[in-house]
Amino acid sequence: MSKKKKAVIALCILVVMLVAFIGGQAYAKYISQVRGNGIAEIATWSFKVNGEKEQVQEIRLASTCNNQTLVNNKIAPGTSGSFNIKIDATGSDVGINYNITFAQEENKPQNLKFVYGGIEYSSIKELEGKLSGMIEANERDKTRTINVRWQWDYETGRDPSQINENDIVDTKDATNVANYTFQVIVTGTQIQPQA
């Protein structure tokens, strides 16, 4: 290839580049790009029962009564008391539905009763469903204290015959039952936000 041909090809390439540059500038549009960040704050979850997040402290009925006639801190006919289940959602940014259930109730003395809301129950399991509630997200006080009373009457029955039969039941329970136990399970679930 001759020098002349090389010069013509180089000149053509230069003209094409110049036209593309000038033409591109003539047809350019304004473009701006502004960047920002998306931020979504996550609602805080806080749910405690009797001051604990993981496990409810043991509830000992004997420690809830004030009776000087007890020996070795044990319950017996004629004793009564109460215990609290304190639910605390302070610090939670969402509403909470709470539900209290009981499991593995074993060795309950037959004449021991529970009282909640002025109603007497023969078993702790009968309270399930009655101890449920809600704490709204915007409430000022996000605590609930559930007070459950228990009582083991000294004499149970309406007439001497019933009292005698129940005395035999109490004596049998005291002979055969060493420990009355049950588990308390408190579940907190976030309330679904409404649109």
URGIQUI-V930089 format. One record per pair of residues at least 12 apart in sequence whose C-alpha atoms are under 10 Angstrom apart, sorted by the first residue. I is the first residue (numbers start at 1). J is the second residue. Records with the same first field share a line. If there is no record, write none. Layout:
# URGIQUI-V930089
I=J  J
This chain:
# URGIQUI-V930089
42=93
43=91  92  93  94
44=91  92  93  94
45=89  90  91  92  93  94  95  96  189  190
46=88  89  90  91  92  93  94  96  188
47=87  88  89  90  91  92  96  98  142  143  186  187  188  189  190
48=86  87  88  89  90  143  186  187  188
49=85  86  87  88  89  143  144  145  185  186  187  188
50=84  85  86  87  88  145
51=85  86  87  88
52=86  87  88
53=88
55=184  185  186
56=85  86  183  184  185  186
57=85  184
58=181  182  183  184
59=83  84  85  181  182  183  184
60=73  74  75  83  180  181  182
61=73  74  75  79  80  81  82  83  149  150  151  180  181
62=74  75  76  79  80  81  82
63=75  81  82  83
64=79  80  81  82  83  84  149  150
65=79  80  81  82  83  149  150  151
66=79  80  81
67=79  80  81
74=178  179
75=112  151  152  174  179  180
76=109  112  151  152  153  154  170  171  173  174
77=109  111  112  151  152  153  154  155  156  167  170  171  174
78=112  151  152  153  154  155  156
79=112  150  151  152  153  154
80=112  113  114  149  150  151  152  153  154
81=114  148  149  150  151  152
82=114  115  116  147  148  149  150  151
83=145  146  147  148  149  150
84=144  145  146  147  148  149
85=100  131  144  145  146  147  148  184  186
86=143  144  145  146  147
87=135  142  143  144  145  146  186  187  188
88=135  141  142  143  144  145
89=135  136  137  141  142  143  144  188
90=135  137  139  140  141  142  143
91=137  142
92=135  136  137  138  142  190
93=136  137  138  190
94=135  136  137  138  189  190  191  192  193
95=134  135  136  137  138  139  142  188  189  190  191  192  193
96=133  134  135  136  137  142  187  188  189  190  191  192
97=132  133  134  135  136  187  188  189  190  191  192
98=131  132  133  134  135  144  186  187  188  189  190  191
99=128  129  130  131  132  133  134  185  186  187  188  189
100=127  128  129  130  131  132  133  146  184  185  186  187  188
101=124  125  126  127  128  129  130  131  132  183  184  185  186  187
102=124  125  126  127  128  182  183  184  185  186
103=124  125  128  181  182  183  184  185
104=125  181  182  183  184
105=123  124  125  180  181  182  183  184
106=177  179  180  181  182  183
107=173  176  177  178  179  180  181  182
108=122  123  124  173  177  178  179  180  181  182
109=122  123  152  169  170  171  172  173  174  176  177  179  180
110=122  123  152  166  169  170  172  173
111=123  151  152  153  154  155  156  166  167  169  170  173
112=124  150  151  152  153  156  170
113=149  150  151  152  153
114=126  127  148  149  150  151  152
115=127  147  148  149  150  151
116=130  131  146  147  148  149  150
117=130  131  146  147  148  149
118=149
120=149  150  151
121=150
122=150
124=148  150  182  183  184
125=182
127=148
131=146  147  148  186
132=146  186  187  188
133=188
134=188  189  190  191
135=188  190  191
136=190  191
137=190  191  193
152=170
153=170
154=166  167  170
155=167  170
156=170
